[in-house]
Amino acid sequence: MRASTPTVVRPLLKWAGGKRQLLPVLAGHYPPAFSRYIEPFMGSAAVFFDLLNSGRLARKAIVLADVNPDLIGCYRTLRDRPEAVIRSLQTLAREYRSSGAASYYDVRDTRFNPLRAALRARASEPGDVADMYTPGLAAMLIFLNRTGFNGLFRLNRHGGFNVPAGRYTNPRICDEAHLRAVAEALASPGVTIALQSFDRTLDQAAAGDFVYCDPPYAPLSRTSSFANYTADGFTAFDQRRLQQKVVAACKRGAHVVVSNSSAAEILHAYTAPEAQKAGLEVTRVPARRAINSKASSRGPVDEVIVSNVKIAALETVKPQMARARLKAKRKSA
């Protein structure tokens, strides 16, 4: 991968639990040196883009993986056919300016979901859906992400995308320069975009690799769960399997960082004797819940960072956090 890019590359998609607000804290857990970078839950890939912008991925192999075929199909299609995706997205943006929320539901219900259903019917396995993704479908996913409620990707039990329209005055749907920058980053030498489960991805982690895991968070209450980024969801059993795979990767010598909620099951799992023996430590950090349907419930809440990487000295982390706060203040001014 090139040591630098012409501009700072932002994540392509908004994603439940996206990590942009926590990047200054997460950066303190980046290992000072590593051989390969691995993300088993690609999502918005905020940490990948952060590492890319800092030049820390120069000449390294990168594995970006997820089990969501729509997500992987969208990223691969933008990487391979950016101009076709941009043309389709420009058309959708014009429709939205003309019809607003009505165009959102037209795209979701009469185009996106029927086309996805047709792909699933033709596919013999999930990987086929990602392989058959078209520029039109990729543009629709980006469009729905930019104009849907809080940028969520949620599926019902039948695999249908069911996020309602968001309340936006003038959403930026087609930022051509940004789309091309993301496509260029994903097309860089050494980058692999894989459709595969987190356990298979973590099994690849070896000594010296840097692994960042951002799974669907364990719910803090019975009503706060939001893990349906696939039709099967992400269960408590999956959280336990993830802990076992993380511990195993640590024992093989990988540098591992995990983000999750501060739910009791997570705290118990990552303070268990086997986790401590693997060198894992739990750090609580305040974050802001952003996907609750009630604005009053989107306040600060503790999340945790679990890692076997010793946190960087505070003097190296605080300036980054100060810059982030200053940037946020300027935007709100």
PyMOL commands that set and color helices and strands:
alter all, ss='L'
color gray80, all
select helices_A, chain A and resi 20-29+46-53+69-80+82-99+101-122+126-131+135-147+149-151+176-186+198-203+236-251+264-270+273-277+295-297+314-332
alter helices_A, ss='H'
color red, helices_A
select strands_A, chain A and resi 36-39+61-66+191-195+210-213+255-261+281-288+300-307
alter strands_A, ss='S'
color yellow, strands_A
deselect
rebuild
show_as cartoon
